Amino acid sequence: MENSKTSDKLPAFLESGIYRFENSNVVFIDPVRMLNRSYTRFRSSPSAYYSRFFDSKETIATSDSKKRKRKEKKKPHDLNEREQAATLRHQQVRPMLLKAHVFLMEATDLLAIMKDLRGDSNICSSTELSEQHSFIELGKVWQAPFYEIILKGAWKGLERVVPVFNNLVVNETSDDMEAEFLNNKYILPRESCFYMSDLGQVHNLIHECNVGFNLIVIDPPWENGSARQKLRYRTLPNRYFLSLPIKQLAHPDGALVALWMTNREKLHNFVQKELFPSWGVSHEATYYWLKVKADGSLISDLDLFHHRPYECLLLGYFHGQGTNSKQPPRLRPIKHDQIIISIPGEYSRKPPIGELLLEDVPDFKPARCIELFAREMTAGWTSWGNEPLHFQQSTFFVRDEIDDTS
């Protein structure tokens, strides 16, 4: 019976990349299929996106895992107050995550497809994918104002040259746009734009783009020992995020704010007591991103204290000042404890969850969406950060076979 129900859902999943388990708060997503809905002439490369977790023996064990195991064997220690609070929070969500994982493991037809999500075995090497410019470093040099990006339309002869830093770069067309910067090529999705700057210039967004966003997704570079050790990206102290101009960017009549979080208890306390209040945001619900491997197994033990296989997405409403109407738009109650399952991509890359959040956006059609600290772009969205082109490099894409404009 379950297999029959599963089979009925597969056509919709293959089209949208979203698999909804019946009578539950659980979805499985294929980020590649969801990303591809932003493009017309290009497709996100499955082998480039799924660079990890297709080997059943692969785990997230870090270089210091042996040291950690030795310490744990030596002498168990009493949990401090924060660790106790973190453990309690984990115990509260643990049964839901286990149940969600059971749903996945019982969907045998979906599991069969998951093993083939990466496609052929011609996997892009990490060296190839990492051979790109450091926008973070280039944006700091004195020559930064003079760096330009060449925008090329779908048809030959349509080219523009514009500053790449501290400038709103827009693809206003309904087609993909190729861009060139320092001999590297990038793909910009339709009707999208990016503003590349560091946090010190984020307020320029208010003047450069038409503010009034209904959906604001934020993926801050939280301080994290693991991130520092891996040297994947630079982190910032928590207090820096208090300066984000959420109130100025949000629609005056209200907006949905989605904030990616790690599982550190200190961070949860900071967000609840300082960050959300400073932004004028009320916490409404928490979603969970459960990370699995291609065979459906969790990427690490669910109870592994420092490397649990899930992250949190805190959802809140900015209620606004209601300057445009006497009656503000209806803010829907957000369902609690939604669980999103997917196979992770590159380290720290979040799945594209914008479409899943749109149903909770206040009543505005169409919704205006922005991602802060973005490292990739989405059709119809504004992307801000110090490297919004990171995953837009052409090595992450393949040209659509039906495209004949080249």
Residue, then its C-alpha position, 0 to 999 in steps of 0.5 A: m500500500e505504501n509503495s503504491k502511494t509513493s509511486d503516485k507522488l513520484p511524477a510530481f517529485l520529478e517535476s518539482g523536486i518536492y516530495r510531500f509525505e502524506n499526513s505529516n509535516v515532512v518533505f524531502i527535496d532535491p535541491v538540484r530540481m528546485l534550482n533548475r526551475s530558476y533557469t531556462r538555458f542552463r541546468s544545475s549540475p547534479s555532480a557538482y551539487y552533490s559533491r558529498f554523501f553518495d558514498s555509504k561509508e562517508t560521514i561528517a567525521t572531522s580531523d579532530s574526531k579521534k581526539r574528541k573520542r579519546k577525550e570522551k573515553k577518558k572522563p565523562h564531564d558534567l554538563n554545564e547549564r548551556e549544554q543541559a539546555a541544548t540537550l533538553r532542546h534536542q530531546q524535545v525534537r528528537p522523536m519528530l526527527l526519528k519519525a521523519h526519518v522513518f517516513l523516508m526509509e519506508a518510501t522505497d521508490l523515493l530511496a531508489i531515485m535518491k541513489d541516482l540523484r547525482g547522475d553520471s559518475n563524471i564527478c567534478s573535482s573539488t579542485e576544479l570547483s574551487e578554482q575561482h576568484s575570492f570575491i571577499e579578498l577582491g572586494k577589499v583591495w583599493q582597485a575594487p571600485f574599478y572591477e567590472i563584470i560583463l553581462k551577456g544576453a541570450w542573443k549575440g550583441l547584447e552586452r553591458v559592462v557594469p561595476v561588480f562591487n557595491n552596485l546593483v547588478v540586474n538581469e531584468t530579462s526573462d532568460d538566463m544571462e551569462a556574465e564574465f569576470l576576470n576570465n571566469k564565467y557566471i550564470l545569472p537566473r532570470e529577473s534576478c539581481f545581486y549586490m556584492s559588498d561587505l557588511g559595512q555597506v549593507h545599508n546601501l541596499i536601501h537606496e540601491c533597490n526598491v525595498g519592501f521585501n515580503l520574504i527575507v532569508i538570512d544565512p549569517p556566517w555565525e562564529n563556529g569552530s568547525a568553520r574556522q578549522k575548515l577555513r571555508y568561510r569567514t565568520l563574524p561575531n554575533r553582535y555584528f548582525l544587530s546592524l542588519p537593516i531588517k526594518q528598512l528592508a522589510h515591507p512596511d506592512g509586514a514580512l516573513v523572516a527566515l533565519w538559519m541557525t546552528n544548534r549552539e544554545k548560546l546562539h539560540n539565546f542571543v537570537q531570542k533575547e537580542l537579535f529578533p527584538s532588535w529587528g522587530v521580529s517575533h519568533e513564530a515557528t522553527y523548521y528543521w533541516l535533516k541531512v541524509k546520505a544518498d542511501g537515506s541514512l543520516i549523515s551522522d549519529l542523531d545524538l552526536f553532540h557537536h555534529r548533529p545531522y540537522e540545523c534549525l530555521l527560525l521563522g518570524y514575522f516583522h509586523g511592520q508599521g502599517t503605513n500603507s493601510k489601516q488594516p495590515p495584511r493577515l499574518r497566517p499562523i505558521k505550522h510548527d516543527q516542519i521537517i525538510i529532508s535532503i542530501p547536503g551539497e557543499y559544506s555550509r550550502k543551504p537547500p533552496i527553501g524559498e518556495l516552501l516558505l512562500e505559503d507563509v508570506p503575508d498576503f502580497k502577490p507577487a512576493r518580493c524576496i531577498e536573501l542576505f549573506a547569499r552565496e547563490m542567486t534565485a530567479g526573481w530574488t535579490s541576493w546580497g552578500n560578499e560572494p553572491l556569485h560563489f555558486q553561480q560559476s559556470t562549473f556548477f552548471v551544464r547547458d540545457e540540451i534543448d538550448d539552441t541559442s549558442 
